[in-house]
Amino acid sequence: MINLAPAVSEKIAQLLNTSGMLSDDRFTKITTQCAENKEKIIDELLKKKFISEDDIAKVISRNFAIKKIELSADNIKPEVIKALPNIFIKNEKIIPFEIEENTLKVAIADPSKIVLMTKIKALANKNISFFATTFSNIQKVLDSRILDSAVQDKIDKQKALEKKKQKDSQAKKKLDEVKKKLDKVDDVSTTNVVNFVDTMFFQSLRVGASDLHIEKFKNDVARVRFRIDGIMKIQEGLNEQLEENYQAVVTRLKIMAGCDISEQRLPQDGGISIIDEEQGGIDVDVRFNTVPTKFGERIVMRLLRSTNVMPLDKIGIPPDELIKFVKAIESPQGMILVTGPTGSGKTTTLYAALQHINKPELNVLTAEDPVEYTMEGIGQIQANEGIGLSFANILRAFLRQDPEVILVGEIRDKETVDIAIKAALTGHLLLSTLHTRDAISTIIRLTNMGVPAFMIAGALNTVVAQRLARKICPTCKSIDQTIKPKQLEEIGFNKEEAKTVKIYKGAGCSECSGGYRGRQGIYEILEISKEIAGAIVEDKRASELLDLAKKQGFRTMDEIARDFMVKGIISYEEFLRTISLAG
């Protein structure tokens, strides 16, 4: 016996008949018999072994345009099961079995369950793709112990939630004390402030924001902005509440961040720990900074998710370029520089590289400001200029710590670059960042910092220049009819390409933000070959270095970005924003 509604049972029987799996005589006979006995057609067909459950799954797959699948509990990751509540899975007889990007794949046996898509989508906060399977297959998975891990996870999440509530209770007590001291917040409801802050964090996590901005202007105007996919977006729904409770919100956040609530004249840094329930209860570190302005303290918070260290092959480097980069980071010595403007993903690239090469037999040390992600097995030092713990001083100490690999968060001055160069020349692999427009200009920048050309040529192994561009939403992607051939010629397409190439854009839909969803890394990777090293020593101009590099297969960011445009990954607008107009 399988649990199908009578109407669905009859519909499937009809489909079995029309597909040839059930003869006309049997269909007519069974239909009549079941109508008289008030039995479900499918149950009777299975009972008499005229059909199998697999036949049902096949016809559902074919006629409802969904793929057929055979599930095994051993192949389903616990975190996927946890995408939906256990009780919901059991009641609806469905199995979530895979997450691909932002799509949850769900196996069903009853095609009428397709109407559940909206509910499942709301619960999982993801796009849904259905697959057909048998009732027996679903029951087999449900009878396994796969749901046990999800239950335990919910227990752990509940404990974490209780811990968070406890911290909130402590923060509330502190806020009550503060309210007595600050006239500005005497009439503010503490509960309202706590709820506002919780709501703000919840919404920022739900939409995948990387940064939160809280600002105040003339006439008590205040606003909340989230940085989503690199673009700042005003959160209108939060602004009114913020205006009513601005000082109290600032105070609440400063308490949570461990800052001095009485100090409003100087910048302060702190940290907050929150839990992302949308992603299964993972910890999120919030880097907190406040600065005084004319109209009140301004707060910026960066959200650092513990799961954000991406595998090297997932950050978006094209396969041919990735081979070059892997070769560089697996080298025993030399300097690797990752360049680009603020917010271009340099830190993500460096952490992915460290994760790739981190092995017990290597001594890996990092100097960062701040330490954004904690990595097991790596010695990480937080730079602090205020106490004399500069990058240069940390580097000197590192060289006495017997390291194989050193990461310096940023090369900011000549002293740091001098020590970094020497480290790279004395048998160490050194990774760092630099603010330059592209790979070639990095060489010129090092020269301008006073590094002798022969030392650059000897130490520099590879330069990675990168940008982050917003990806076109695949749901609402369409051809951009507004782009003219002349515009494409101006960004590097030849005349023939400009006439024939199709450029895409996102129209905007419920699945995206203004036609964009997610980001695509755009990388150019310059290997310092013997020929290029020789050209550096000879003090060749940037244009000459570029020509030489191209002869050796070097591809620039704009070339790679044009490929992404043609493939429909990024728009013309994003090309201009991230590549053509980048300074």
Protein Blocks (a to p, Z undefined) as FASTA:
>chain_A
ZZddfklmmmmmmmmmmnopacfklmmmmmmmmmmnopafklmmmmnomacfklmmmmmm
mmnopacddddfklpcfklmmmpcfklmmmnopadfbdehjaccdddfblklmmmmmmmm
mmnopacddddddfklmmmmmmmmklmmmmmmmmmmmmmmmmmmmmmmmmmmmmmmmmmm
mmklmmpcfklmmmmmmmmmmmmmmnopabdcddddehhiacddddeehiacddfklmmm
mmmmmmmmmmmmmmmnopafklckbccddddddddfknoopacdddddddddfkbccddd
ddddfklpccfklnopafklmmmmmmmmmpcbdcdddeddehilmmmmmmmmmmmmmcfk
bccdddddddfbdcehiacddddfknopafklmmmmmmmnopabdcdfbafbfklmmmmm
mmmmnopacddddddfblmlmmmmmmmnopafklmmmmmmbdcdddddddddfklgccdf
kbcfklmmmnopafklmmmpccdddebiakbghhiacjddddddddddfklmmmmmnopa
fklmmmmmmmnopacfklmmmmmmmnomacfklmmmmmmmpZZ
